[in-house]
Amino acid sequence: MADIRRPNPRSSGRGFYLSLKMRLIRPAEGRLFCHRCFKWVLWFSLSFYFFASFLFSHEPAAATISTAASVHHQSEASRALIDSENTRRGKLGSGAFEGLKIYIYDLPARFNIDWLKNERCGRHLFASEVAIHRALETSDDVRTFDPWEADFFFVPVYVSCNFSSVNGFPAIGHARSLMSAAVSLVSSEHPFWNRSGGADHVFVASHDFGSCFHTLEDRAVSDGVPEFLKNSVILQTFGVKYNHPCQDVEHVVIPPYVSPESVRSTLTATAMSDGRREIFAFFRGKMEVRPKNVSGRFYGKRVRTAILQKYGNDRKFYLRRHSFAGYQSEILRSTFCLCPLGWAPWSPRLVESVVLGCVPVIIADGIRLPFPSAVPWEEISVTVREKDVQKLRPILEKVAATNLTNIQRRLMDPSVRRALLYNVPMVEGDATWQVLRALTDRLSPSHRRVTT
């Protein structure tokens, strides 16, 4: 039986103790002894359970905070190392695009590779169609060779590499027929186009008016988006904030192509300079003295002509009409870089200005700029309405006197520059990465991996 005794005062122990005396027990008392033992065991087990639960769920506050902070810092450091390694290798984090998979059609060479015989094809301002294709081909994280597991289907057609023998500019009169031939091919040889009506197929249209495939707005508007592309996703440089027939299709606004190699070369060549930006306002490009060209249309709505007429002799404005091999070095020496519209609102100067640290002055009413979630355009640029170009100097002088330092500080953010350049292989946060992020955002549970 169990006896509870008070301990000897002389002993070093304190409190009460429990002693169980084992005795010879008669059969009648055996059941009573077992019942009492069971109660004590049950009491001890429950007490131990609640005491242990208390210890594990009520650690001292300081210890909890310290442990959490330690885990956070360790996780943060590990993530930084992983991200750095991924950036160097062109690899992406395992969950960067929520398992997004893209299948690339292997089209005959006449749709893409044959055009690369002209070296300009892969490095001119419309070359995002080439760069995105190359980046996707080297992305093991996103590319799939099994079309049945694909979320999107990329159709690699290069329509901007047919350079005019007259003026050297890309001639895209063949674009619609080439795109149509590609759609006919994939829809006849594969089931996926017909399965979705082309809704999960992605094309690049990196020209003046995007998926309208024309360099002049009135013709582009008249022709509109080809009927066979109206269900698809178009990656296009053209974008405005108002209704326009050339964006009457699901689309992602992308930056024009600027060679990352040329940017690095410019930065390396000027690394030893003092870094001063001695040019206040800079522009080099087409500025017509007589605004009408052979087509009878006004180039850039006369905006560039107005700038030349107003500030051509102003010493604060460095305006040049002809091309120059050291053009990017001039951007690097400038504080403000003018980015007026041409035939279309967008311009490669937007990208060149940002990546070379010159504050872009956007003069293109209603323009919609690429990747606003990654590039805080309102914080790194100055917007001037087309009708206000006559006031350009006082506007820029006011910015220089009040907010220029803040703008330049934000402009120096490496992630902002990275988001506007296309790298091969793809780098986390770069332009192709932003495209994939935009495609991921467009996926809904019903859209993801459509099945027959």
N, C-alpha and C positions, 0 to 999 in steps of 0.2 A: 504494500500500500504506500501511498505518498504521504510524507510528513513535511510540513512547512515549519522550519525552526528559525529563531532569531540567531544570527551569528554571534560567536564569542566576541565580546568587546575588545579583547586583547589581540584578536587576529587582525591582519592588515586589510582584509576585505571589508566592503561596505554593503549595506542594503540587506536584502533577503536572499536566501538561496533555497533551491528545491532539491530535496533528496528523495530518491525512490528506494525504498527498502524492499528487497526481494525476500519474500517469505514463502514458506510452504503454505500453499493456499488450498483450502478444501474445494472440491468440485463446485459446491454451491456458490462459493465466493469467487470462483474463476471468471464467471461471466460478468460479475460486477467489476472486477479488476480490469478486464478487457475493455469494458464500456468506458471506465474512467480514463484509461490510457488513450483510447481513441479520441476522447474529448480534449485531452491535453495536446495530443499531436495536431488535431484540427485547429485548436487555438493558436499553437505555435506557428503553424503554416500560414494561417491568415494574418497573424501579426507580422511575420517576416515579409509577406507579400506587400502589405500596405506600407511598411517601413521602407522597403526597397523602392516602391513606386514613388514615395515622397522624395527620397534621395535623388532619383534620376530626373524628376520633373521640377525640382526646386533647388537647382544649383545656385550658388551665390551669384548675384547680378554681375559683379565685376568679372568673375571667371567666364560667364556666358559671353559678355561683350568682347573680352579678350580673345576667346576662342573663335568667335564669329569673325572678328577683324583679321585674325591670323589666316583663317580659311579664305576670306575675301582677297587678301593681299596675295596669297599663294596662287589662287585661281586667276587673279588679274595678271600676275607675272607670267604664268604658264600660257594664258591666252595671248599675251603680247608676243611671246616667243613663237607660238604657233602661227599667228597672223603674219609675223615678219617672215617666217620661213615660207608660208604660202605665197606671200607677195613676191619673194625672190624666185620661186619656182613656177609661178603662174598657176598655183593650185588654189582651190577654194575650200573654205570650211565645209564640213560634211553637211551642215544644215543651212547653208547660205541661201538656197533657193527652194527649200522645202521639198527636195526630191525632184525638182523640175527636170524633165528629159526632153531633148530636142533631137529629132532625126533630120539629117541633112541628105537631101536627094543627090545622088551621084549622076548629074546631068552630063550629056555629051559635051565635049570640049568647046563646041561652037557657042555655047551659052556663057562660058566664063573663061576657062584657061586659055583659049586661043587669043583672047583680047590682051592677055598679059605679055604678048610678044612686043608690045609697045610699053617701054618701061614707065611711061607717064601714068599708065593705067592704075598702078598701085600706089601713087603718091600725089595725085592732084586733088583739088578741093572736093571732088565728088567720090573719092576713093573709099568712103566708108563702106560701100557695098563689097569691096574686096577685103577690107580690114576685118569686118564683122565675120565674113565667111571664114577667113583664116583663123581668127580667134576661136570660133566655135569648133573648127576642125581639131584644134589642139586642146580642147577642154574635155578631159576625161571625166570630170565631175558632172557635166551637163549633157554631153553628147551621148546618144545611144545608137547602136547599130541594129537594134531591134525596133522596127517601126511600130510594132504592136504595143510597146510600152511608152511610146512618145506622147507628150502633151502637146507639142507643137512640131510642125514640119517646116524646115527652112529651105526655101527655093533659091539657090544661088545663081542669079542672072545678073551679068554685068552689062548695063545698057549705057554707061557713061564714058566708055573708052573708045568711041568712034570719033576721033578727033578730026576736025575740019582741015582740009588741005589748004584752005584759003586763009583762015585766021588762027588756026590751031586750037580753037575752042571745041569742047565736046559737042557733037551733033547728035541729038537724040530722036531724030525723025523715025528711026527704026525701032524705038523702044517698045511701042505697043505691040507690034508684030512679033518681036522677040519674046516678050512676056507671054503673049497669047500662045505661041508655039510651045513654051515651057509648060504652061497649064495644060494644054492638049496632051502633051507627053505624059505628065505625071497622072493625069486623070484617066488615061487609057491603059497605062501600065501598072498602076497601083490602085487599091480600093479606097485610099484614105481621103482623097479629095472629094469623091462622090459621097463618102460617108458623112462628111460635115458640110458639104457645099463650099469647101475651102476656108471655113471659119477658123480652123486651127493651123492655117498655112501662113508663113511669114515671108514678106518680100522687103527689099530695100529700094527706096526711091529717093536718091540723094541729090536731086536736081532742083532747079529754081522753084518750081511749083509742084514738087513731089509727085504724087500718084496721078496727076493730070498729064505728066510727061510732055511738057512744053515749056520753052524758056520765056515766052511772052504771055502775060497774064490774060489778055482778052482771048487769045486762042486756047489757053489752058482752061479758062472758065467755060468757053464754048464747047470744048471737047469733053470736059469733066473726067471723072474717074472711070476707067474702062469697066464695063458691066461685069466682066469675068473676075474682077478684083474686089468688088464691092462688099463681099462677105469676109475678106481676108484681113490680116493685120499688116499694116504698112509702116515700116520704119522710115520716116522722112524728115528732111531738114526743114521743110516748110511747115509753119504753124502760125496762126493768128488767133486773137481772142474773140473774133466775131465770126459769124457764119460765112463759110466760104466753100464753094463747090469742090475745091481741091483737098479739103479735109473732111469730105462727106463720106468717111470710111473709118473704121477703127484703126487708130494709128498711134505711134509714139514719136514725139519730136526728138530728133537726135542732132548732135553737133556736126558741122561739116568736118571733113578730114584735114587735120594738120599733122604732119609727120612728127612723131615724138623724137625721132633721130635728129631732125633738123633743129628742134627746140634744144635738145641736149648739146648739139654742136654749137649753137649760138651762145648758150650759157657758158660752155667751156671756153670758147674763144674770147669771151669778155670777162672771164673770172678775175683777171688781173686788173680790171679797170676800177676806178674809184666808186663806181655804183651811182654816181650822180645822174639825175634825169634833167639835163639842161634844156630839153625841148619841152615847151609848155603844152602845146597842142599839135598833134601829128596826124597827117593823112597822106597816104600814097596810093593812087589808083586812078581810075577813069573819072575825069572831070571835064565835061565837054564845054568848050568856049561857046559853041553854038549848040544848044540843047537837043536839036533834032539829029538823029542818025539816018542812015539810008532807009530804014523802015518807016520813017516819018513819025516815030514815037518819041516821047520825052523819056530820057533815061533817068531812072531814080526820081521821077516826079519833080525834076529840076532842082532837087535839094543839093546835090553836089555842085551844080553850077552856081547856085546861090552862095554856097560856102566859098567857092573860089572867087566870085565877084566881090564878096564882102571882105574876105580876110586874106586874099591872095598877096597883098602887100603889107600885111600886118606882121611885124617881127616876132610876135608871140606865137604865130601859127606857121608851122613848117609843112607846107602843102606841096606835093609833087605829083605830076600827072603820069610819069613814065615808070616802067619797072626798073628794079635795082636789085642786084644779087644780095646786097647786104641789108635788105628790107627789114629782117627781124632784128638786126642790131639797132636799127633806128627806133623800133618799138621799145627796145630795152633802155634806150636813152630818153624816153618820153614819159611825161606825167599823165597826160590825157591822150587817148587814141580815139579818133573819130570813127564811128561805125555807122555811116549812113546807109540807107537802103540802096540797092541797085535795081535790077529788074524785079527781084523778090526782096522781102524784108530782111532776110538773114544774110550773113556775111561771114567768111572765115576770119575776118578781123576780130570778131567777138571772141573766138577761141585764142587766137594769137595774142591778143591784148591781155587776156586773163593769165595765160600760162607764162607770159613774159613780164607780168607785174605792172602793166600799164592800165590805168583806169579806163575801161571802155565807156565811151560816150555814145549811147544808143539813140540813133535818130531814125526811127522806123515805127510809125504809129501802129499800135495794136499788135506788135510782134509777140509771139509766144515763144519763150526761150526753153532750151532743153534742160531736163532733169532738175526742176526747181526744188525738189526735196533734198538734192545733194549740193546744189549751187545756189547760194542766197543772193540772187541777182540784184535785188533791191539794195543790198548792203555793200556790194562790190562794184557798182556801176553808177553812172549818171544817165538819166533819161531826159532827152530834150525833144519836145514836139516838133514835127516837121515845120510848122508855121513859125516856130520861134528861132530858127537858125540865125536870123539877123541879130539875135540877142545872145549868141553863143558865148562871146567873150565875157560879158558880165556874169553870165550864169556860171561859167567855169571859175572865174576869179572868186566868186562868192564861195563856191565849194572849196577852193584851195585855201581860203582864209578861215573856214569854219570846220569842215568835216573831213578834209583830205587824209589826215593821219589815221583816223579810224577806218576809212575805206581801204587804205593801203595795207593796214594791219590785217584786215579780213581777207584781202586779196592774196596775201602770202600764205594762206592755209594750204598745205600740200594736198589735202583731200579735195579741195575745190579744183585745183589744177588737174589732178589725176582724173577727175570725173569727165573731163572734156577731151581726153586723148585716148586713141585706140592703140592698144598694145598687142603684140603677138609674141609669145602667148599672152592670154588675158591676165591682167593684174587686178587683184581685189580693189573694187572702187572705181575702176576706170570706165571708159565710155561703154564698152561692150558689157561689162558687169552691170552698169546702170540699165542697159537694155534688158538684160535677163531679169533684173529686179522688177522692171516694169511689166514684163511678161508674166512673171510669177504673181504679181498683184492682180492680173487680169484673169487668173485661173479661179474658177468656182468649183465646188464639189461636182456639179453637174457637167462642167466643161472638162475637168481633168480626166485624161485618158478615156476618151469616148470609145465605146465598144459597139460593135455591130449587133 
